[in-house]
């Protein structure tokens, strides 16, 4: 995995989690060593730590044990001591008896005890103090998960020089559930001590922002919460948004590719008696994981003779978890009784249809299991993400294997080519299991290919870059580095996001337009504020750019316009332009316009629906393109309200891609269409509109004032060319341009927009 260096700009990174990421291993001679421990959090952040190095503050796992700080690999571990009372009240009690069930849809009943809460507060305070003692000046503290939700606020009070990120690995509950918590306001205030709060899914982040607005004096502007100034603290902003966690997909694929792993996978099948189909479940033994529902569906399929016990084996790996908590002990008993019953009724001497393994395995063994399994069954009733699903997909380079996945796992947002199930619906689950065991290879391949793309596009580097990048940009804006955390020879704060500078000439010109009484901020989308990605629907505005645009859109005298070649529908797929941003949005290169309340501009520029003639023409054009290019592998045709776009980004052979583009242009010209060239796309339209014309129409309808326009593509040149000497045109990336200024990439665009916000509103969300 590459691309993380520079993320913290040489500042010290302090990881803070309930458990240290290590287990003690005692050898037969009594000596002990440490090794990294399994679990979602460790799996996800291990590669980051390997690259960046860090201090890690957390509990070593045994009560009443004092351990001196020690080093392991790239980490300096700072153990926090917990007494057996702490473990009982803070960890097993409030964390796992109150918060865990509350945050997981109250699948089990949460218990509310004041004593537990009191201890939770005290232990959180201890963690905060420990971080405050160890962190270098200006360090970045990254706090993990539900056990430590009060630490951000406590730490900020102790060490205002730190930049604080918090990531919640489990779901954040809907308001109706969260409100049951007697200490709800304290938790929200605790979290708001962070500069960036990361969640797994969009609904988690929305719920948090809604609740924060209700219980504190914050105001939500898009993904940003604005905290007003108080007597003891200045006003500031908190970014609260989703950063879906992932895995080091390449590392899993590498283990899967090894001949010894593949041999082990074959051996596993043999040890199981070479069944026709092997199904696999891998979970911590937790009541949220839906293991009971899975076993029930499996048992009913056997009982009803829908599957044959001699043909099929289900291997259930259940790693031991929280064994001192009552609900977990009960679950274990229940699962083990069910396993016994199923095998008792459906097994034979020498063959058990259900293999239950209650222990931890090495990564190599896990990967061999993934390779051996025809079907992976992931059926949580609620799960923040579920990394097991992603690991399975990452390992299946053979593009075979079926993933049955609960729609209540965060992973379902990205892996929508899995067989999605509602695990409460046992009939539906049985049907999905049957479909999975009978799925033809071709369908397996199609689904697996899509899922593999999703996992590789959003791997753990992408997650860490998104989260840490957001934290670092806050840090950078504070000038928090004062360099004492820097080692000799390491790059200074200047390289945090190395490319995200506002060049001096751009800064000077921004200052000139920033204070105009009326200002229009217009920008292209793809390649300008949203990095280019392989699948257009996966494109997302950089968090910092979104935050800046959201603040600008509500600033008096400023209008924000998005001018994109995408259709409005295509833009909505990216989560932008769907509602309430208060932006003017023009789609299809100026043919569509929305969010603009000046009706004159619509009439003057001829926006609206296609005419009857245009509609008929379009119909013919769509049919022809479909016939000629629709079957070409890698080519994607996108229908637009006024035309069609031919995307060749997924045609991997460059020459073939060029040929297909040329063929498309020939076809378009023959049909009399207006042709536009973009990066890996050719666009055809029945109407001659362009971004220049629409930008002119919008500015004409607004009070007189300067325009800032940012764009990266050839089609943005029309907009640059209508700008005057008092405006500012900024080209993103290389290539000829009519723009007078240039920045290298979307991160730099975000920096430009953040600088503009600061100049116009005084709100600091990151500048250079
Ligand atoms: P978990 O609830 O622990 O994580 P999950 O995301 O599935 O769940 O991660 C489990 C990890 O442990 C996987 O990497 C898996 O390979 C490993 N593992 C499981 N059983 C194992 C065994 N027997 N031996 C070895 N390794 C085993 C929490 C949240 C999730 C969220 C993660 C990360 O509950 O929703 O995805 O954090 O944020």
Boltz pocket constraint, residues with backbone or C-beta under 6 A from the ligand:
constraints:
  - pocket:
      binder: B
      contacts: [[A, 38], [A, 39], [A, 40], [A, 41], [A, 43], [A, 44], [A, 169], [A, 170], [A, 245], [A, 282], [A, 283], [A, 284], [A, 317], [A, 318], [A, 319], [A, 357], [A, 359], [A, 360], [A, 361], [A, 362], [A, 366], [A, 383], [A, 384], [A, 385], [A, 386], [A, 387], [A, 388], [A, 389], [A, 391]]
      max_distance: 6.0
